[in-house]
């Protein structure tokens, strides 16, 4: 009886060892088959509407089945872009949570280049350009004014990008409604001041540039005496 019990114990022990070994092999095989990939995460808490810099981001390796379908895999993919929402430390940086200028549906302010200002100029049919310009075109800005009986026109800005092109309606003296196209330009703060003053003291005109012409050249003003 004791001999039988001993053999039962030995067999049970062997089976237990085999079961543990089989489980270990299974776990080892699963771990070896698990693919690890680099995933971009926030290195710290980041508020919304923040331009992402290198120090705000880091890469962490994780199993590919843990990576979100919209995850990014390098710092360069997100650096310089703006957060739409808050990102928590070690949260995956997703394409849906950051934005670029070119993304449709963004607030207009996100389309303004860094250190620039969006300035809207009213352009009448007379002062506009043939073939209404579109977003992305570039124009020169001309100012015409009177000074001491001399009327002159001067190019005050060159090679300025159009951020928006639209129309606004305002009443004329006769009570008619006239559609006045508006052009929104990307300008530096100093240029924004200059063109605003020009609108108050004279008349603004635009000249449309060819797509490949980005040259800025010195120009003298044209004038005549009444």
C-alpha positions as CSV (number, residue, x, y, z in Angstrom):
1,X,0.0,0.0,0.0
2,X,2.8,2.3,0.9
3,X,4.6,1.4,-2.4
4,X,1.5,2.3,-4.4
5,X,1.1,5.6,-2.6
6,X,4.8,6.4,-3.3
7,X,4.3,5.7,-7.0
8,X,1.2,7.9,-7.1
9,X,3.1,10.7,-5.5
10,X,6.0,10.3,-7.9
11,X,3.7,10.3,-11.0
12,X,1.8,13.4,-9.7
13,X,5.1,15.2,-9.1
14,X,6.4,14.4,-12.6
15,X,3.1,15.6,-14.1
16,X,3.2,18.8,-12.1
17,X,6.8,19.5,-13.3
18,X,5.8,18.8,-16.9
19,X,2.8,21.1,-16.6
20,X,5.0,23.9,-15.2
21,X,7.6,23.4,-17.9
22,X,4.9,23.4,-20.6
23,X,3.4,26.6,-19.2
24,X,6.8,28.2,-19.1
25,X,7.5,27.3,-22.7
26,X,4.1,28.7,-23.7
27,X,4.8,32.0,-22.0
28,X,8.3,32.2,-23.3
29,X,7.1,31.6,-26.8
30,X,4.4,34.3,-26.5
31,X,6.9,36.8,-25.2
32,X,9.3,36.0,-28.0
33,X,6.6,36.5,-30.6
34,X,5.5,39.8,-29.1
35,X,6.7,42.6,-31.4
36,X,7.9,45.7,-29.7
37,X,7.7,49.1,-31.5
38,X,8.7,52.7,-30.6
39,X,5.7,54.9,-29.7
40,X,5.7,58.6,-29.2
41,X,4.4,59.8,-25.8
42,X,4.3,63.0,-23.9
43,X,7.3,63.5,-21.6
44,X,5.2,65.7,-19.3
45,X,1.8,67.1,-19.0
46,X,1.1,69.4,-22.0
47,X,-1.7,71.9,-22.1
48,X,-3.9,72.4,-25.2
49,X,-2.9,74.9,-27.8
50,X,0.8,74.3,-27.1
51,X,3.5,74.1,-29.8
52,X,5.3,70.8,-29.3
53,X,9.1,71.0,-28.7
54,X,11.6,68.2,-28.5
55,X,11.8,68.3,-24.7
56,X,8.1,67.7,-24.4
57,X,8.2,64.4,-26.2
58,X,9.9,61.0,-25.7
59,X,9.9,57.5,-27.3
60,X,8.8,54.4,-25.3
61,X,9.0,50.8,-26.6
62,X,5.8,48.9,-26.1
63,X,4.0,45.8,-27.6
64,X,2.5,46.6,-31.0
65,X,-0.9,45.6,-29.8
66,X,-0.8,48.3,-27.1
67,X,-0.1,51.0,-29.7
68,X,-3.1,53.1,-30.8
69,X,-3.8,53.0,-34.6
70,X,-3.2,56.8,-34.6
71,X,0.0,56.7,-32.7
72,X,3.2,58.3,-33.9
73,X,6.7,56.7,-33.9
74,X,9.2,59.5,-34.0
75,X,9.6,62.9,-32.4
76,X,10.0,64.7,-35.7
77,X,6.4,63.7,-36.6
78,X,5.0,65.9,-33.9
79,X,7.7,68.5,-33.2
80,X,6.4,72.0,-34.2
81,X,2.8,71.0,-34.3
82,X,0.1,72.2,-31.9
83,X,-1.9,70.2,-29.3
84,X,-5.7,70.3,-29.7
85,X,-6.3,68.9,-26.3
86,X,-4.3,68.3,-23.1
87,X,-1.8,65.5,-23.1
88,X,-0.9,63.7,-19.9
89,X,2.6,62.5,-19.1
90,X,3.3,59.2,-20.9
91,X,0.1,59.5,-22.9
92,X,0.5,58.4,-26.5
93,X,0.6,61.3,-28.9
94,X,-2.1,60.7,-31.6
95,X,-2.6,62.3,-34.9
96,X,-6.1,63.3,-33.8
97,X,-4.7,65.2,-30.8
98,X,-2.3,67.5,-32.7
99,X,-2.7,69.7,-35.8
100,X,-0.9,71.5,-38.5
101,X,-1.7,74.5,-40.6
102,X,-2.8,72.4,-43.5
103,X,-5.4,70.3,-41.7
104,X,-9.0,71.2,-42.8
105,X,-11.5,72.1,-40.2
106,X,-8.9,73.8,-37.9
107,X,-9.7,77.2,-36.3
108,X,-8.5,80.0,-38.6
109,X,-5.9,81.1,-36.0
110,X,-4.1,77.8,-36.5
111,X,-3.5,78.7,-40.2
112,X,-1.5,81.8,-39.3
113,X,2.3,81.2,-39.5
114,X,4.4,81.6,-36.4
115,X,5.2,85.2,-35.5
116,X,2.8,86.5,-38.1
117,X,-0.6,88.3,-37.9
118,X,-3.7,87.9,-40.1
119,X,-4.8,91.2,-41.5
120,X,-7.9,91.6,-43.6
121,X,-8.0,94.2,-46.3
122,X,-11.1,95.3,-48.2
123,X,-10.5,95.3,-52.0
124,X,-13.0,97.0,-54.3
125,X,-13.6,95.8,-57.9
126,X,-11.4,98.7,-59.1
127,X,-8.5,98.1,-56.8
128,X,-8.6,94.3,-56.9
129,X,-7.0,92.0,-59.4
130,X,-8.5,90.3,-62.4
131,X,-9.3,86.6,-61.6
132,X,-9.9,86.8,-57.9
133,X,-6.9,85.4,-56.0
134,X,-7.2,82.3,-53.8
135,X,-5.6,81.1,-50.6
136,X,-1.9,80.4,-51.0
137,X,-1.4,83.0,-53.7
138,X,1.0,85.9,-53.1
139,X,0.5,89.6,-53.7
140,X,2.2,92.9,-53.4
141,X,0.5,95.7,-51.6
142,X,0.3,99.2,-53.1
143,X,-0.7,102.4,-51.3
144,X,-2.1,105.4,-53.2
145,X,-2.5,108.8,-51.4
146,X,-2.4,112.5,-51.7
147,X,0.4,114.6,-50.2
148,X,0.5,118.3,-50.7
149,X,-1.3,118.3,-54.0
150,X,0.8,115.4,-55.3
151,X,-0.8,112.0,-55.8
152,X,1.6,109.1,-55.6
153,X,1.5,105.3,-55.5
154,X,4.1,103.3,-53.6
155,X,4.6,99.5,-53.1
156,X,4.7,99.2,-49.3
157,X,4.7,95.4,-49.0
158,X,5.9,92.6,-51.3
159,X,5.4,88.8,-51.6
160,X,2.7,88.5,-49.0
161,X,0.8,85.2,-48.6
162,X,-3.0,85.2,-48.8
163,X,-4.5,83.3,-45.9
164,X,-8.2,83.8,-46.8
165,X,-10.3,85.3,-49.6
166,X,-13.9,86.2,-49.1
167,X,-16.5,88.9,-49.3
168,X,-18.4,91.2,-47.0
169,X,-21.4,93.4,-47.7
170,X,-21.9,97.0,-46.6
171,X,-24.4,99.8,-47.6
172,X,-23.6,102.6,-50.0
173,X,-25.0,106.2,-49.8
174,X,-27.7,105.3,-52.4
175,X,-28.9,102.5,-50.1
176,X,-27.6,99.7,-52.4
177,X,-25.7,96.7,-51.1
178,X,-22.3,96.3,-52.8
179,X,-20.2,93.2,-52.2
180,X,-16.6,94.2,-51.4
181,X,-14.2,91.3,-51.6
182,X,-11.8,91.0,-48.7
183,X,-8.3,89.5,-48.7
184,X,-6.6,88.3,-45.5
185,X,-2.8,88.5,-45.6
186,X,-0.1,87.0,-43.4
187,X,2.0,89.9,-42.1
188,X,4.5,90.7,-39.4
189,X,3.2,93.0,-36.6
190,X,5.1,95.9,-38.1
191,X,3.6,95.3,-41.5
192,X,0.1,95.0,-40.0
193,X,0.5,98.5,-38.5
194,X,1.7,99.9,-41.9
195,X,-1.1,98.5,-43.9
196,X,-3.7,99.6,-41.4
197,X,-2.4,103.1,-41.5
198,X,-2.4,103.0,-45.3
199,X,-6.1,102.0,-45.3
200,X,-6.9,105.0,-43.1
201,X,-4.9,107.6,-45.1
202,X,-5.1,106.3,-48.7
203,X,-6.3,103.5,-50.9
204,X,-4.9,100.0,-50.9
205,X,-4.4,98.0,-54.1
206,X,-3.1,94.5,-54.7
207,X,-1.0,93.0,-57.5
208,X,-1.0,89.3,-57.9
209,X,2.4,87.5,-58.3
210,X,3.2,84.4,-60.3
211,X,3.5,81.3,-58.1
212,X,7.3,81.0,-58.6
213,X,8.2,84.7,-58.1
214,X,9.3,85.3,-54.5
215,X,11.7,88.1,-55.2
216,X,11.6,91.4,-53.2
217,X,13.1,94.3,-55.1
218,X,13.6,98.0,-54.3
219,X,10.9,100.2,-56.0
220,X,10.5,103.9,-56.3
221,X,7.1,105.5,-56.0
222,X,5.1,106.8,-59.0
223,X,3.5,110.3,-58.7
224,X,1.8,113.1,-60.5
225,X,0.9,116.7,-59.6
226,X,-2.8,117.8,-59.9
